[in-house]
């Protein structure tokens, strides 16, 4: 009984921590702004793939997060700064869309080939620097445990990641229904609003990364 409660406590803590950071609702708004060129079947396929990618990324950092960071010499401030730059760039593109020189059938064909499942949906929107940092922190906490406690803690976080992926999938699929009621102009307005918010979020991520870097005494003493 104690083991079951221990397992459920890890599931609950991981869910409560991950869901607000991943925030699938914000990704749903992003999806509405960048998937207008996709058919319903293709959009649904890419939603499914994005959630699979998200789960895979978070599980990879859970299993080998600390080793990955050490092997590549990446710090959490570095992840936050890089993620902030990526998010900010995406936001600028949504604020000031560049239609380019392609028109007619050529434009439609080029758009149909665009894959948005991994980037920007899975990364950095769903599995961004915040959620990766949380998973790495959990991984470090689990490494400090032994025996059955470590096994149940690991299994609890894995289950929480999978549940989060399923919830995200449901939210993103629901956003597709909303598209029918908003129309082209509504989607365009939402895309620009989301673009501005992404610029703000990206800037804040970068600020947090710089702040963590400045406060990291090991960075200045090395």
C-alpha positions as CSV (number, residue, x, y, z in Angstrom):
1,X,0.0,0.0,0.0
2,X,2.8,2.4,0.8
3,X,4.5,1.7,-2.5
4,X,1.2,2.5,-4.4
5,X,0.8,5.8,-2.5
6,X,4.4,6.6,-3.3
7,X,3.8,5.9,-6.9
8,X,0.6,7.9,-7.1
9,X,2.3,10.8,-5.3
10,X,5.0,11.0,-8.0
11,X,2.3,10.9,-10.7
12,X,0.4,13.7,-9.1
13,X,3.4,15.9,-8.4
14,X,4.8,15.4,-12.0
15,X,1.4,16.2,-13.5
16,X,0.8,19.3,-11.4
17,X,4.2,20.6,-12.3
18,X,4.3,19.7,-16.0
19,X,0.8,20.7,-17.2
20,X,1.0,24.4,-16.4
21,X,4.4,24.7,-17.9
22,X,3.5,22.8,-21.1
23,X,0.2,24.7,-21.3
24,X,-1.4,22.8,-24.2
25,X,-4.0,25.6,-24.6
26,X,-1.3,28.1,-25.7
27,X,-0.1,25.5,-28.2
28,X,-3.7,25.0,-29.5
29,X,-3.8,28.8,-30.3
30,X,-0.4,28.5,-32.0
31,X,-1.8,25.5,-34.0
32,X,-4.7,27.5,-35.2
33,X,-2.4,30.2,-36.5
34,X,0.0,28.0,-38.5
35,X,-2.0,25.0,-39.8
36,X,-4.5,26.7,-42.1
37,X,-2.8,25.1,-45.1
38,X,-3.2,21.6,-43.8
39,X,-6.1,19.3,-44.5
40,X,-8.1,17.9,-41.5
41,X,-6.5,14.5,-41.8
42,X,-2.9,15.9,-42.1
43,X,-3.5,18.3,-39.2
44,X,-4.7,15.5,-37.0
45,X,-1.7,13.3,-38.0
46,X,0.7,16.1,-37.1
47,X,-1.1,16.7,-33.8
48,X,-0.6,13.0,-33.0
49,X,3.0,13.1,-34.1
50,X,3.7,16.3,-32.1
51,X,2.4,14.6,-28.9
52,X,4.5,11.5,-29.6
53,X,7.5,13.7,-30.1
54,X,6.8,15.6,-26.9
55,X,6.6,12.4,-24.9
56,X,9.7,11.1,-26.5
57,X,11.7,14.3,-25.8
58,X,10.7,14.5,-22.2
59,X,11.3,10.7,-21.6
60,X,14.7,11.0,-23.1
61,X,15.6,13.9,-20.8
62,X,14.1,12.0,-17.9
63,X,16.2,8.9,-18.6
64,X,19.5,10.6,-19.6
65,X,18.9,14.2,-19.0
66,X,21.9,14.7,-16.7
67,X,24.2,12.8,-19.0
68,X,23.0,14.7,-22.0
69,X,23.7,18.0,-20.3
70,X,27.2,17.0,-19.2
71,X,28.1,15.4,-22.5
72,X,27.3,18.5,-24.5
73,X,28.3,21.0,-21.8
74,X,24.8,22.5,-21.8
75,X,23.5,24.3,-18.8
76,X,19.8,25.0,-17.9
77,X,20.4,28.8,-18.4
78,X,21.7,27.8,-21.9
79,X,18.6,25.9,-22.6
80,X,16.4,28.7,-21.5
81,X,18.3,31.4,-23.5
82,X,18.3,29.2,-26.7
83,X,14.6,28.3,-26.2
84,X,13.8,32.0,-25.7
85,X,15.5,32.9,-29.0
86,X,13.6,30.2,-30.9
87,X,10.3,31.1,-29.4
88,X,10.9,34.8,-30.1
89,X,11.8,34.2,-33.7
90,X,8.7,32.2,-34.2
91,X,6.7,35.0,-32.6
92,X,8.2,37.6,-35.0
93,X,7.3,35.4,-38.0
94,X,3.7,35.2,-36.8
95,X,3.5,38.9,-36.2
96,X,5.0,39.8,-39.5
97,X,4.2,37.0,-41.9
98,X,6.2,36.9,-45.1
99,X,4.1,35.5,-47.9
100,X,7.1,35.3,-50.2
101,X,7.1,35.1,-53.9
102,X,5.2,31.8,-54.3
103,X,1.6,32.1,-55.4
104,X,-1.2,29.9,-56.6
105,X,-0.6,26.2,-56.9
106,X,3.1,26.5,-56.2
107,X,2.4,28.1,-52.8
108,X,-0.2,25.5,-51.9
109,X,2.1,22.7,-52.8
110,X,5.0,24.1,-50.8
111,X,2.7,24.6,-47.8
112,X,1.4,21.1,-48.0
113,X,4.9,19.7,-47.6
114,X,5.5,21.7,-44.4
115,X,5.8,19.6,-41.3
116,X,5.0,21.4,-38.1
117,X,4.7,18.4,-35.8
118,X,8.3,18.5,-34.4
119,X,9.0,22.2,-34.7
120,X,7.3,24.3,-33.5
121,X,4.6,22.1,-31.9
122,X,6.6,19.5,-30.1
123,X,9.6,21.7,-29.5
124,X,9.7,24.4,-28.3
125,X,5.9,24.8,-27.7
126,X,5.0,21.6,-25.9
127,X,8.4,20.4,-24.7
128,X,10.1,23.7,-24.2
129,X,13.0,24.7,-21.9
130,X,10.7,25.0,-18.9
131,X,9.3,21.4,-19.1
132,X,12.8,20.0,-20.0
133,X,14.3,21.8,-17.0
134,X,11.5,20.3,-14.8
135,X,12.1,16.8,-16.1
136,X,15.9,17.1,-15.6
137,X,15.3,18.2,-12.1
138,X,13.0,15.2,-11.4
139,X,15.6,13.0,-13.0
140,X,18.2,14.3,-10.6
141,X,15.9,13.7,-7.6
142,X,15.2,10.2,-8.7
143,X,18.9,9.4,-9.1
144,X,19.3,10.1,-5.4
145,X,16.9,7.3,-4.5
146,X,17.5,3.6,-4.1
147,X,15.8,0.3,-4.8
148,X,12.0,0.1,-5.1
149,X,11.6,3.8,-4.3
150,X,13.6,4.7,-7.3
151,X,11.6,2.3,-9.5
152,X,8.2,3.7,-8.4
153,X,9.4,7.3,-8.7
154,X,10.6,6.7,-12.2
155,X,7.5,4.8,-13.2
156,X,5.3,7.6,-11.7
157,X,7.0,10.4,-13.7
158,X,6.9,8.3,-16.9
159,X,3.1,7.8,-16.5
160,X,2.7,11.5,-15.8
161,X,4.5,12.4,-19.0
162,X,2.3,10.0,-21.0
163,X,-0.9,11.3,-19.4
164,X,0.2,14.9,-20.2
165,X,0.8,13.8,-23.8
166,X,-2.8,12.4,-24.0
167,X,-4.3,15.6,-22.4
168,X,-2.3,17.7,-24.9
169,X,-3.6,15.6,-27.8
170,X,-7.2,16.1,-26.7
171,X,-6.7,19.9,-26.3
172,X,-5.1,20.2,-29.7
173,X,-7.8,18.1,-31.4
174,X,-10.4,20.4,-29.8
175,X,-8.7,23.4,-31.3
176,X,-9.4,22.1,-34.8
177,X,-13.1,22.3,-34.1
178,X,-12.7,25.9,-33.0
179,X,-11.2,26.8,-36.4
180,X,-14.6,26.3,-38.1
181,X,-16.2,29.0,-36.0
182,X,-13.5,31.6,-36.2
183,X,-12.9,31.8,-40.0
184,X,-9.9,33.2,-41.8
185,X,-9.9,36.6,-40.2
186,X,-10.4,35.3,-36.7
187,X,-7.5,32.8,-37.2
188,X,-5.2,35.6,-38.5
189,X,-6.0,37.8,-35.6
190,X,-5.3,35.0,-33.1
191,X,-2.1,34.2,-34.9
192,X,-0.8,37.8,-34.5
193,X,-1.9,38.0,-30.9
194,X,-0.2,34.6,-30.2
195,X,2.9,35.9,-32.1
196,X,3.1,38.9,-29.8
197,X,2.7,36.7,-26.7
198,X,5.4,34.3,-28.0
199,X,7.8,37.2,-28.4
200,X,7.1,38.2,-24.8
201,X,7.4,34.6,-23.6
202,X,10.6,34.1,-25.6
203,X,12.1,37.4,-24.2
204,X,11.2,36.3,-20.6
205,X,12.8,32.9,-21.1
206,X,16.0,34.6,-22.3
207,X,15.9,37.0,-19.3
208,X,15.4,34.1,-16.9
209,X,18.3,32.3,-18.6
210,X,20.6,35.4,-18.3
211,X,19.5,35.9,-14.7
212,X,20.3,32.3,-13.8
213,X,23.6,32.6,-15.5
214,X,24.5,35.7,-13.6
215,X,23.6,34.1,-10.3
216,X,25.5,30.9,-11.1
217,X,28.6,31.2,-9.1
218,X,30.2,28.2,-10.8
219,X,30.1,30.0,-14.1
220,X,32.2,32.9,-12.8
221,X,34.7,30.8,-10.8
222,X,35.5,28.3,-13.7
